[in-house]
Amino acid sequence: MKLPTVSVIMTTYNHAGFVKQAMESVLAQKEVDFEFLIADDGSTDRTREIVSSIKDERIQFFPNMNNRGACVVINELIEHALGEFIALINPDDYWIDQDKLAYQVQVMREKPSVGACFGRARLVDKDGLDIDKELLSLASVVDQENCSQGQWLRRFFDLGHCIYYPATLIRKSCYVELGGYNNRLKQLADFDMWIRFVKHYEIFISDRELISLRFIPSENTSRETRASWIKTINEHFLIAESFFENVTREQLIESFSDLLEIKDIPSEQHLDIEKVRLLFVENQYLGAAYKIVGLLKMYELLHSPIHQDLMISQYGIDDTWFQQQMSEVDVWIQTKVERDGPIAGLVQAGGDREAYIGNLKRVLIEHEEQIGGHIQASEIRGSSRWRLTSPIKFVGSQLLRIKIVLRASPYALSTCGGYRGLVKHAWRTYKSEGINGIKRRILFSASPGAASPVIDYAQPKHNDYSEWVRRYDLLTDQDRKKIKTQIRQLHKPPLISVVMPVYNPPLNMLEDAIRSVQGQLYPNWELCIADDASTDVEVHKLLQRYMDNDSRIKVVFREKNGHISAASNSALDLVNGEYVALLDNDDLLCEHALFWVADAIVTNPDAGLIYSDEDKIDQAGLRYDPYFKPDWNPDLFLSHNMICHLGAYRTDLVKKLGGFREGYEGAQDYDLALRCSEQLAPLQIVHIPRVLYHWRSHPGSTALAGNEKNYALLAGEHALNDHFARTQISAKIELLDFGMYRARYAIPESAPLVSLIIPTRNGLSLVKQCVESLFAKTTYKNFEVLIVDNNSDDPKALDYFASLAKDNRIRVLRDERSFNYSALNNMAVQQARGEYIGLINNDIEVISPEWLDEMIGLAIQPGIGAVGARLWYPNDTLQHGGCITGVGGVAGHSHKHLPRGCFGYFARAQLIQTLSVVTAACLVVKKSIFQEVGGLDEVNLKVAFNDVDFCLRVREAGYRNVWTPYAELYHHESATRGYEDTPEKQLRFRNEVLYMQKRWGNLLRNDPAYSPNLSLDHEDFSYAWPPRIPRI
């Protein structure tokens, strides 16, 4: 299939009056192959109807029922795009040059170093009449001149957002490498994108006029409202924080030389300081707002001795300078609150502001006293170091004041009813959630996908993790009291040994990790630490101090660095507990983590391996990206290390296996889990469906980016291949390009015969397409086809079936009973000659030639029952990624309508995995297993849910069902039997639902391949509100 050169992308939201003109301007493009991807973002007017009415094979339309935001939708469309280039168009604009795409593609071909090609724009009003750009002061935006990358950065610095994207053509590879648009930004996402873009790629601007930009002050998306103004200000602070990230020394000298203190920037430390100094330029865009960010960054540099010396000796930046800057910014904040407060409806007495600051300061001080600081407060304040650095600490406390007030005003104020309401809200949040709760609820969230601050959602977004945590995960005092009561009631509470290898971690993170163990509600633990010859002497001192002060903490100081496996084994030598829990030296345990592990041990005394859910935590203490895992899932485990964090292992088993193997560093825990799993029955591997572990994300950590440690991925591949060798399974592991794994199972030389069963009634075009694709595209050769003709009366279909009967690989079985899908297949299985059965709908069409090799490779493995395939709708959105029971009442399709190329929840749409149910639209199973469980239920489930029931009975018989994404076929769903569109069909369907609920009961709502923390109302792995597990 020839791929399009350009993917045109448009998102719509309530643009019924203009979207048709925009679409027609795209479809009129000449001399270039393109696809047109349109997503409606929950329009409430006639937009969806209008878009659907325009028929063109180049159009792919993705209607969304809910408004999710332009950035989210555009990023998804970019992932889906097949073109080499991306062209964005707004639904209220239109292209005026029919050669726009062809011209820009030619330019990009001629200029391979250019990442984006822009054209000129003309401004028009609602009726398409020209508007004078100069009257609107927009000439500087739509009529930019060409310049270098560094000069573009300077323009953005001086002028702000001064470039207009709908007239551009961009290489898709640029979007991919930059990570797409920042979903956290609503107003300035394109500004943020262009700042990041020019740091890496050139831009070319043509003089050719290509687009009409519709400017309607009262209607278009660029209008400024009170709410948008507030969001814009907040987003400028976020942009300021990263404005100079990845800017090179050369770029800075080229474009900012007039503002540099030391022109030649002789060192990396000078570069760091010069970047921060630029945020203090008085005449630069947003002025004092960027200065505040500069103060925060400058204060952070003061913590580095190398930077501190330079700042004082060469730049004259000391605590006096800081205090002067602080006073200027404090005046700016006060002026801004007084000036802008009335606009946002935030007028409050000046005393409220001081009360707010005082209250938050008191909260922070009390919190510090509660947790004791990093060392005793009396020791700190009595030290000479404390006295010498007290001016800097004063500056730091003032910066904290500014950071709090800045982030609270004006957005937080507007949502809390002014300063009085904000103080009350902050204090209430602190009491229930602690200091991290204040960060989450007041500071503008810095975590991907997190909610806006300070909002209590009556109807939460499906994946608003911050709100989910607030509602269901944070412990209250009453929760802690209940846990402590249950701990006292535990029968023989086990000693749990937390094993932590250490090598030169950031001291604050190491200390946080240790304190997270000390803060456990469950008291019967020991912390076994092995320092792997850290070169930072402060690490040694810190560990020694904790060991001296807490008898539960044991430390061995290794004389020679041996890497993580050797260090972990040294820590293992210190263990006295019945179970070992693994903790990285920069991560955190939840305070109730070991309680739940102990509870699982007592409840499951034969458990050999216990694992929990996990999430990530950034350096500001904000939690994100939770992995709500399934119960033990052996096939998913071979696709990636789903055990990971928190993992707890029976000590005698670990020592029996020789502990951690050297040579597998980076995947030593994966290797250990693989070897343990080989020794355990499935019921001995226990899942705790609760987030008990926070995986720290910081530069260099695998939590921040899975490819930070490529050696770990290769070690994982090695460990998996070893596992297959030990278990004598003929398979080989392939490392995938997104950091996970695929198991390729070998087909024996004498490949088993497979009988592919295709029920049909008439449906000539469908069944012909199906049969022809089977024989033309399937590489697996040893199969027969059984067509079950269910009372066909179409002469052409009957003639076709007669012609097929001449092929000795095909048999046509006539069944004149009324339609009963279960009975038709059961009858055909009786007559099948194959050792394996393939149930195939007549509306299936082969995509991947090796689909049957893949499914048989899995089906022949010991313990495997039914094997399912990945089925796509003809528009290349996912129809079947396996089934999750309980979704929608009985069962729903995993990741339904996910665009091709998207990964799904933790890549589960791309990985082989154990599932409870796979659809019989394309299902392979051993004939003896089919007969063992009684085939499909032709009495109670004649049409619907017979495959769900069948798979559940296969699982009940002790087999596991598997879904693979590497057997891909198209499915023209319901073309075989139609829809439930008559009273008789609806009654039958209702009875089938009732039968399933009666037969399987609560098992439907507790799919072991799914998580109780994930929704049964949606098929997209969104969060459950509330989760289906008790709080304590």
N, C-alpha and C positions, 0 to 999 in steps of 0.2 A: 504494500500500500504506500503510495506516495504521500509524504508528510507535507502539510502546508508550510509555506514560507513564513507567513505572518499569522499570529493569533491576535485577533481584535477582541478586546475585552471591554464590556460595559456592565456596570451595575446600575440598577434602577430602584428608585423609591418614590412613588407618587409623582411620576412625570408623564401622566397620561396625555397632557397637552403637547408634548414635544418629542416623545420617544420615537414616534413613527418617522419623523423627519430625520432624526439622528440615524436610525437604522437604514433608511433608504440611502442616506449619504454614504454609508459604509458599503452597502450592497452594490452601489454604482461604481465601486472601484474597479479599475481595469488593469490588465497586463500583470497580475500577480495572483498566485494561489494563496487563499487565506481561509481560515475558519473564524467564525463569529460566535464567541462565547458570551452569553448574556445571563446574568443572575438578577432576579428580582429579590430585593431585600425586605420582603414583608409589606408590599404596597397595600394600601387600603382603598385606592381608587381603581380605575380601569386599566392600569398599566399592564398587569399580567395578561389581561384579555387582548389588549392591543398587540403586545409582543407575540402572543401565541397565534394571532391571526395572520401574521406575516410568514409565509411558507418559503423556505429556501434551504436546500440541503447543507449549506454552509453554516447554518445557525444551529447552535446547541443551547437550549434554554433550561436554566436551573431555577425554578421558582422556590423561594424560601417562605415559609409561613410566618416566621418571626423575623423582626429586624435585628440583625446581628452586627451591623456596622460595616461600612464600606471596606475598611482595611481587611477585616477577616474574610469577606467575600472575595475581594480582589486577589488576596494571597491564595485562596483555594482555586480560583480560576487560573492563576499563573501556574500552579502545580499541575493543573489539568491540561494546560496548553501544550500543543505539539509543535508549534511554530518555532523557527529560529529566532524570530523577532516578536516583540509584544507591542501592540498599539492600543493605547487606552483612549476611550472617548466617553465624555459625560452624556447622559441621556437628554440634556437640554441644550447641547451644542450640536454642530453639524459640520462635516467636512465640505469644503467648497471646491476642491480640486479632485477630479476623478482619477488623476494619476498620483495622488498623494502617496499612497503606499509604494507604488512602483518607483517613484522618484526617490523616496527615502531609502528603500532597499538598495537602489543603485548607489546612493551616496555612501551607505554603510559598507557596501562591497568595495568601493574605491578607497575607503578610509578605515582599514581594519583596526586601527588603534582607538577609534571612536566608539564609545559605549552607547551614546544616545544622539539622535539627530532631531533637532527642533525645526519648526517652521514659524512663520509669522502668523498672527491672528488678527482678525478684525472684530470689533465689538458691535453687537446688535442688540436691539431691545426685544421685548416680548413678541413683537410682530415681525421681527427680522429686519428692521430698519437700522441703518448704520448709526453708531454713536461715536462722537469725537472722543478719542482716547485721552486727549489732554484735559478735557473737562472733568474726567474721572480720576486723573492722576495715575492712570494705569499704563501709560506708555513705557515706564521703566520695567514693568512686569512682562508685557507681551512683545516688546521690541528690544530685547537685549542684544548686545554685540558679542562676537566671539572673543574668548580670552583663554588663558591657561587654567589648569586645574587650581593652582594656588590662587590665581586672581578671582576665580569663581568663589573660592572660600572667603576671600576678603569681601567680595560683594555681599555674600550672605551675612558676614559679620557686621558690615556697615549698614546694610539696607534691610536685613531680614529676608523674608520670603519674597524673592523677586524673580521668579521664573514660573512659567505656566506649562504644566505637563501635557494637557490633552492634544497638543500639536506635535507630539514627539513619537519617535519609533525607537525602541530600546532592545538591545540584545537580551534574550531571555537568560543567558548565562550570567549576565550582570545581576539580575534580580536574584537568581539562585545563590550566587556567591555572597551577596549582601544579606541574604536571609529574608528578603521581602520587606513589606511595610511593617512598621511597629504597631501591633494591635492595641497597644496601650494608649496610643495617641488618636484622638478623634478630630481635632482641628488642624493639626500641623504635621500629619503623617507624611505628606509629600515633601514638605520642607525638610523634615528629618531625613527622608530618603535622599534628597538631592545633596544634603550636606555629606552624608556618607558616600554618595555616588562619586562626587568630584574628588574625593580623597584617593580614589582608585582608578577612575576612568575619565577619558576626555569627553567633552561635549562639543557638538558642532551645531551652529545655528544658521539655517539657510535664510536668505532674503525672500524666499518664495512664500506667498500667503496661502495657507493651507486650511484654515479652520475659521468658522464663525463662533465666537464666544458670546453666549447669550448672557447679558447682564440685566437682571431684574431685581432691584433692591429689595422688593417685598417678598420675592419668591425663591430666588435661586440659592443654591447651597452655600454660596460664599457670603451671604449676608451676615452682619454682626448683630447678635442679640445679647441681652444681659448674660444669659447662660453661656453662650458661645464665647463671649469675652472673658468670662471667668475661667472657662476651660483653656482658652488660648494662653492666658497668663500662666496658669499652672504648667502647661506643656512647654512654654518657653524655658521655664526653670529646668525641666527635665532635659531639654535639648542643650541648654547651656552646660549641664554637667558633663556631656560627652562631646561638646563641640570640637575640641582639639584632640580627641583620641585618634590615634593612628596618623596624625599629621606629622610628616617627616621634617627633619631639620631643614632640608632644602626648600620644601614648600613654605615653611615659616619664614625663612630668610628672603625668599623671592617676593612674598606678598605682604609681609608685615615688618619689613626692615626698618621703616620709619618709626615703629612703635617699640622696637626692641631696645632693652637697656644695654646688653652686651651683644653687639651685632653679629659676631661670628659663631656664637653659641658653641663654645669649645667642648662641652661634655654633655652626657645624657642628663646629668643633674641640672645643668644650666637650661637644657631644653624643657625639663619639667617646670622649672621656675618661670621661664619666659612665657610658657603657655598659660600659666595661672595669672601672671601679671597682665596679660592681655585682657583678662576679664574685668580689669579695673579702668579700662579706657573710658573717659568721661563722655565722649561724643558718639560712642558706639551704640548700636541698636539695643533698646531696652535699658541702657544705662545702669542705674543702681541695681536693677534686678540681677544682671549678670555679676555685679560686684558682690552680691551676697553669696552667690555660688563660689566666686573667687575666694572669699574669706574662708569658707568651709574647706576648700581645697588647700589654701595656704596653711591653714591650721593643721591639716593632715601632714603636709610636708615638714612642719616643725617637729614632728615625731621622728624624723629621720636625721640622725646626727650629721650626715654628709650634707644634706640639704640645708640643715639649720645653720651650719658654719658659713655656707655660701650666702644664704639669705642675709645674715648679719653683716658679714665682711664685705661683700661685693654689691649687695642690693639695699643695704640699710633697712632691712625689714626685721624689726624686733617687736617687743611687747608694746612699746610706746606707739609705734606705727600702727599696730593692730588696734589699740584702744582709740586712736584718732579715727581710723576707718570705721570702727564699731559705732562711734557716736554719730558719724555721718549717716550710716545705714539706719541707725535707730530713729533718727529724725525722718528719714525717708519713709520708713515703715509707718511711723505715727501719722505723717502727712498723707500717705496713701490710704490708710484706714479712714482718716477723717474725710478725705476727698472722695474716695470711692465707696465708702460705707453707705451713704444715702442712695447711691445708684443701685446697690444690691439690696437695699432695705436692711442695712446692718447698723443703723445708728444706735450706739450704746454709750453710756457714760464712760468717761475716761477711767474711772475707777474699776470698771469691769475688766478693762485690758490688764491693769496691774493685778487684779484679783486672779485673772486667768493665768498670767505668768507665775504669780506666786503659788497658786494651787499646783500647777504642773511641776514647778520647781520642788515644792514640798513632796509631791508624788515621787519624783525621781530620787530625792534624798532618802525618803522612807524606803523606797525599793532597794537602794544601795545598802541601807542599814540592814534590811531584811536578809539580803543574800550575803552580806558580810564583805562585799567587795572582792577583789582577787586575793587580798591578804587583809588582816585585821586593820580596821580604820585607824586605831590608835598607833599601830606600827607605822602606817603610811605617813600619817600627819606628823609623827615625831621624827621622821627621817630627814637628813640634810637634803636629800634629793627632792623631797616634797617642798621644803622651804625654798630651795633655789629655783624650782620651776613653778612656784605659786603664781607669778604674773601670767605665765602661759596658761595655767589652769583657769585663772580668772577669765582670760580671753576665751578659753574653751567653753566655760559656763555661759558667757555672754553669747557665743555663737550658737549654743544650744537654745538659748532664748529666741534668737532670731530665727533659727531653723523651725522651731515650734510655731512661732507667730506667723512666719512666712507661709508655712504649709497650711496653717489653719485659716489664713485669710487670703482671698475672700470666700473660697469654695466651702470650707468646712463651716464657716460662720453662717453662710446662707442656708445650710441644711440643718443647722442646730438651733436656729432662732437667736443668733447673736452670741456675744461673749458669755452671758450668764448661762444660756443653754449649753454652750460648748464646755464651760467649766464643769457643769453637772454631768454632761456626757462623758468627759474625760475621766472624771473621778469614778463614775459608775463603771466605765470600761476598765479602769485600773484595778478596781476591787475584784472584778470577775475574770479578767484576762491577763493582768500583770502588765509589765512595761512593754512587752511585745504586742500586747493588745492595743496599747496607746499608739505604737508605731503603725500597726495595721490600720487603725481606725482614724488616725489624724493625718499621718503623712500620706502624701499621694503615693499609691502603691507602685513599687518598682518591680513587681513580679509579673511574669507573663500570664495574661489572662485573668489577673486579679481584678476585684471590683473597685469602683471609685470609692473614696474614703467616706466614712461617717454615715453611710446610708444603711438603714435597716430595711431590707427588702421584704415587703409583704409577699410578693411573688418573685422569688429569687430566680436568677438566670440558672439554666441547667448546670453550668460548669463554673459557677462563682465559688471557687474553693475557699476564699477568705470568709465568706458568709457561711459556708458549710462547716468550716472549722469552728466558727463562733457558735453556731447552733448546736453542733453534735459532738465536737471533739474536745473542746477545752473543759478541763475539770473544774468543778465548783468545790467549795469547802465540804458540801454535803456528799459529793462524789468521793472525795478523799476519805471522809469519815466511813463511808460504806466499804471502800477498799480495805481500809485498815481493819475493820471488823471482819471482813472475809479472810484477810491474812491470818488473823488470830484463830480462825476456824479451820484453816488448812490442815489436813492430816499429813503429818510428816513433811513439812515444807522443805523442799530440796535446797541444797547449797548450789548457787549458780556462780560459776567462775567467768567473769568477763575478761576476755583475752584481747590485749591491745598492743600490737607492735608499734614502735615509735621511731621515727627518723626525721629529725630537723623540721618538725611542723611549726607553723606560726604559733608563738607562745600563747596568744590569747585563745586560739582555737583548741590547743592541747588542754589548756586549763578548763575551758568550757566543757570539753569531752569528759574530763575527770569529774568535774562538778556535776555533770548530768548523771553519772553513776552514783556519786555521793547523795544526790537528791532523790534517789529512788524511794518510792513508798514501801516497796518490799525490802526488808532489812537483811535477809539472809543471802548475802553476796560477798564475793571477794573480787578485787580488780588485780589482774596479773599482767604486768607491763614488762615488755622487753625493749630496752633502748638499744637500737642497732648501731651503736658507736656514733651517735650524733656528733657533728662537729661544732654545734652551737652549745657552748658551755652553759648557757642559761637554761637549756632543756634539762641538763643534768641537775642543776640546782633546783629547778622546779619539781622534778620528779622526786628528788631526795627529800625536799620539804614535805611533799604530800605523804611520802612513805613514813617519815618520822612522825607526822601528826595523825595518821589514821592507820590503825593496825590491820584494817581490811585491805589495804593497798600494799602489794608486793611488787618490787622492781628488781630486775636483773639488768646490769649494765654490761652489754657485750663488748669485748675488747676489740673485735674486728667486725666490720660491716659485712653482713652475709645476705642482705636483701630480705624481703618480707617473709618468705617461707621459712628461712632459718630463724629469723627473729620471732615469728609466730610459734615455732617449735620451742624456742627458749622460754617464751611465756607459758606455753603448754606444760613445760616441766614444773612450773610453780603451782599448777592447778590441783586443788583438793576437792572441788565440787563434783556433783554427779552429772552436771551438764555444763557445757562450754558455750558461751554466747560471744560472738565476734563483734568488735567495735573498732572502726578506723580512728586514727589519732586526731582527726579533725572533724568528726561527726558528733551527733548528739543522740542520746536516748531520751524518749519521753519519760516523764516521771513515773508513769505506771507500767513501763515496758516490762520490767522483770516480774511484776505481779502477774501479768497476763501469761508470761512464760511459765511461771510456777503453777498457775492455775491449769494451764494446758498439760503440764507434766503430771499433776495430781489426778486430773480427769482422764488422762491417757497414759497410764503407767508404763505401757510398752513402747511409747514413742521413742524413736531414735533420732528424728530430725524435726525441728519445729521452726516455722518461719512466719513472718508477719508482713503486713503492708508497710509501705514506706512513702515518704515524700522528700522533697528537696527544700533546703532553707538557704536563703542568700545571706550576704554579709550584714544586711540590715535586720536580720531576724525574721524575714517574711517567708512564709511557707507557700510552696506552690508545687505543681506537677505531681499529684499523688498517684501512686501505682496501687490501685485496688486490685489485688491479685485473685486468681481463681484458687480453689483447692488444688491438691496435688494433681499436676497435669504433665505427665511424663513426656508427651510429644512437644508441648510448648517449652518444657525445660531443655529439650535438645535444640531448641531454636534460640534461646538466650537464657541467661542465668536468672530465672524468676525467683529463686530462693533469696539470693543476695542479702538484703537487709530487712529485718533483723533475722539472722540465722542462729539457732541454738542446736547443739549436737550432744548426744550422749557421750560422755567423756570416755567410757571404756571402748566404745566403738571407734572413736577418733584415734585413740592410742593403739588399738588393735590394727588399724590400717596404716600406722606409721606417721600419723599427723600430716603436716603439709609437705608436699613434694617440691623439692628444689628443681628449678628448670621450668616451673609453671608460674613464675612470678607475674602478678597482674591478674591471673585467673586461678590463683591457688585455692581460693574459696570455692570456685566453680568445680575445680578438679576434686576437692574434698567432698563436695555435695554429690557429685557423680559417683564417686566410690562408695559413699555411704548409702546412696539410693539403691545400689546394686545388692546391698546386704539386707535391705528392709522390705517388708510387705507394704503395699500402698497405704494401709490403715496406720502404719507406724510413722508416716510422714504427715504431720499435723499443721494445718494452716490456722493462724490467728487473724481473722479479718478486721484488723485494727491497725491504724498507723502508729507504730511504736518506735520508729527510727527516722531521724532527720538527716538526710544525706547533704552534707555541706557543699554548696556551689561556690567556688572561687577559682581564679585563674590557675590552671594546672590540674583541677579535679575532674574526674570522669563524670561527676554530677552535672558540671557546667556544660560539657560537651563530650559525648561518648567517644569521639576520636582523639581526645587529649592523650590517651595512652594506647597507641596502636599495638605496642608489644603485648598488651593484655589481650587484644582480640586474637592475635596469632597464638598466644598461649592457650586461649579458650578453644581454638580450633584443634590444637594438639591434644588437649584434654578430652575433647569429644571423640576424636579418632581413637584414642586409647580406650575409651569406654566401649566403643564398638568392637575393638579387638578383644577386650576382656570378656565381653558378653557373646562373642562369636556371632555377631550380626554382620552380614555382608553389606556394608554401607560406608559412605565417605562423606565427610563434612565439607561444605563449601562456605567460605566467608562471604557474606553479602555486602554490597557496597554501602549499606546503612548501619553496619556494625553488628549485625546479628547473623544467624547461621541457618543453612539449609542442609538437611540430611538427604542424601541421594541413595536410595536403596536399590541394590542390584536385582535384576531379573535373572532367574536361573536359565541355563542354556535351553532346557526343555520347558519353555514357557507354558503355563497352564492355559487350557482353553477357557475363554470367557464367552458366556452367552448374553448378548445385549438384547433386552426385551423392550419393544416399543409398542405400547398400545396406541391405537388410533381409530377414529371413525371418520371416514372420508379424509379431509385435510390434505389433499394431494400436494399442494405447494409446500406445506410444512414438512410432511413426512419425506417428500422427495429431497428437499434441502437437507434434512437430517441424515438420511441414508447416504446421499452423495458425499456429504462432508465426512461421514464416518469412514468411507472407503477411500476417499481422495486424500484425506489429511492425517489419518491415524497411522503412526509408525509401528505400533504393536500389531502384529499380523495374525496371531492365533485367536481369532474371535469369529463367532457366528452371530447372525442377526435373526431374531424372532419377532416378526411383526404380528401383533395381535389385532386382527381386523374385527372391530366391535360393531358389526351390523352396518358396514358401509353400504351406501346405495348410489353413490356417485359413479356413473359408468367409467369416467376417466380414471378415478381412483382404483376401481376394480381392475381395469386394464393394466394399470401400473403395477398393482400387486401381482397380477398374473405374469407380467414380464419379469418381476423379481424372482418368482418361484423357479425360474430357469437357472438361477445362480445357486450353485450348491452350498454357498456360504449363507444363504438366506432362506428362511422358511416363513410362510405366511399361515397363521393359525386363525381360523374363522371362529368367532364366538358371538352368537346371536342373542345373548342375554342383554337385559337393560344395563346401562352403564354402571359398572361397579369396579372402580379402579383396583381395589384390593383383589377381587375375584379374578380379574383379567390377568394380573401379574402372577397370582398363585397358580393359576392353570398353566401359564407359560413356563414357570419354574419347574413344574412337574415334567414337562417335555424337554427341558433344556439339557443339552449334552455336556455343557461346560462344568468345570470344577468350581468356577466362580460365576456369579450372576451380576449383570449390570442392568439396573433399572434406568431406562432412558425415556424421557418425554419426547413426543413427536415434534415438539417445538424447540428442540436443542440443535445447536450448530457448533461444530468443532472450531476452536480458535488455536489452541496449542497442539501441535502434532503428537507430542509425547504425553498427552493427557492420560491415556490408558496405561502406559508404562508406569507413570507416576502413581496411579491409583492401585494397580496390581502390586507394585513394589511395596506399598504399604499394607495392602490386604493380605499378603502372604506372611507378614510378620507374626510371630506368636502373640496371642492375646488380642489381636485386632479383630473387631467386628465389622461394622459398616464404615466405608470410606466415602467422603463427599468431596465435591469439586467446587471450584470458584466459578460462579455463574454471573454473567453480565447481561444487563439489558442491552438492546441494540444501540442505545445512546451512550454506551460505555460507562454507565454508572452501575454500581454493584447491586445485583439482585439477591445473591446468596453468598454469604461469608460464613456459613454454618448457622445453626439455629440456637437461640437461647430460650429455654423453657421459662414460662411465666410472663414473658414480655407480651403485653396485649391480652393476657388472660391465659392462653395455652402455650403459645410459642411464637417467637418472631425472628426475623432474619437479622443476623449480626451485621451491623454497618450498612444496612440497606441504603441505597442511593449514594453511597460514597463514590466520588469520581475516580476514574482509573488513574493510578499513579499516586493516590493518597495512601498513607500508611495505616490510618485508623488508630484506635486507642493502643498505645504502646506497641505499634506495628502489628497488631493482631490480625489485621486484614491482609498481612503479607507473610504470615508465618504458619507452618504446620503446627497443629495443636489438637489435643484431645477435646472433643465436644460431646455433649450428651446426645445431640440430634443433628443429622444432616438430611437434606431434602432428597426424596426419591426421584426428583427430576433428573438427577444423575448420581446414582449410588452404586457402589460395587461392594459385594459381600460374598463370602464363601457360601456355596450352595448348602453345605451341611449345616452351617450356622443358621441360614434362613429357615431351613426345615426344623432345626432344633427348637427354635422359638415359636414355631407355628405359622410362619409367614406373616402376611398382612392380614389385619382383622377385617374380613369381608362381611361380618354380621353387623358390627356396631359402627364401623368407620368405612363406609363404602366409597367416600369421595375425599373428605378432608381429614387431616391429622393422622392418617394411617401410617405415614412415614415417621411421624413423631412417636406414636405409640410403638411402632416396630423397633425404632432405635432404643427407646427406653427399655423394652423387653430384652434387647440384645445386651444392653448395659446390665440389666438385672441378672442376666445369665452369667455375668462375670467377664464379659468382653469390654473393650474400650473402643469407642467410635472416634474416627479421626477425620479432620478436614484438612485439605491441602490447597494452597493457592496456586500450585504449579500445574494443576489440571484445569484449564480454562476453556469455557464454552459459553456461547450466547444462549440465552433463554428468553423466548418470546412468551412470557408468563401468561397462563390461563388461556392460551390459544387452543389448548387441548379440550378443556371442559367448560370454558367460559366463566361467567361470574355468578354470584349468588343473587340473581336478579328476579326471581319469582317467589311467590309465597311458599310454594312447595320446597324449593331449594333452601330458602331461608329457614324453614322449619327443620329440614334435615340438618342444616349446618348447626342450628341451635342445639339440636339433640346430640350432635357429635361433640360440641363443646361441653355439654353437661356430662356426657360419658367420660371424656378425658379428665374432667375435674373430679368426678367420682372415682375413676380408676386409679388416678395417680395422686390426687389430693395435694398435700403440702409439698410433695416432691417437685411439683411444677414450679413453685415459688422459690425453690432452693437449689438452683442449678449449680452443681459443683464446678462447672466450667466458667462460672460468672461470679460476681461479688455481690454480697448483700448491701454493699455501699453504692451500687450502681442501679440505675433506674429500670423498673419494669414497665414504664409508660412510654419509653422511647427506645429506638433501635440503634442509638448512636453512642452507647456507653457513657451517657451523661450521668451525673450523680443522683443518688436516691435521696428524696426529701420526704420523710426521714429515712435513714438506713434501716434495714430489716434485721437488726441485732439489738439486744438490750443495751442500754447505756453502760450499766455496770453488771 
